[in-house]
């Protein structure tokens, strides 16, 4: 009877990582972590700036809407009087004028 010949098994050898490879990988991971934290700070700052600008845009939009309504309303006596009092210093007879010392 013939003997069965077994094929040789290849011994799998794992290459062991050298100390230098481990150090380089740790250094690479540390650098990537550092960059990620820096990018997160930049994103947070950009979001804060976006929120601030959105608030300014909304305030400007409200002011524009008010001005549009004033234009659509036209020149009324009340509006003319308000402008004359606030911007030109109109005082009617019998009104009391208190000087503002802050100007």
Residue pairs with C-beta under 8 A, 6 or more apart in sequence:
70 79
73 79
81 90
84 90
85 91
91 97
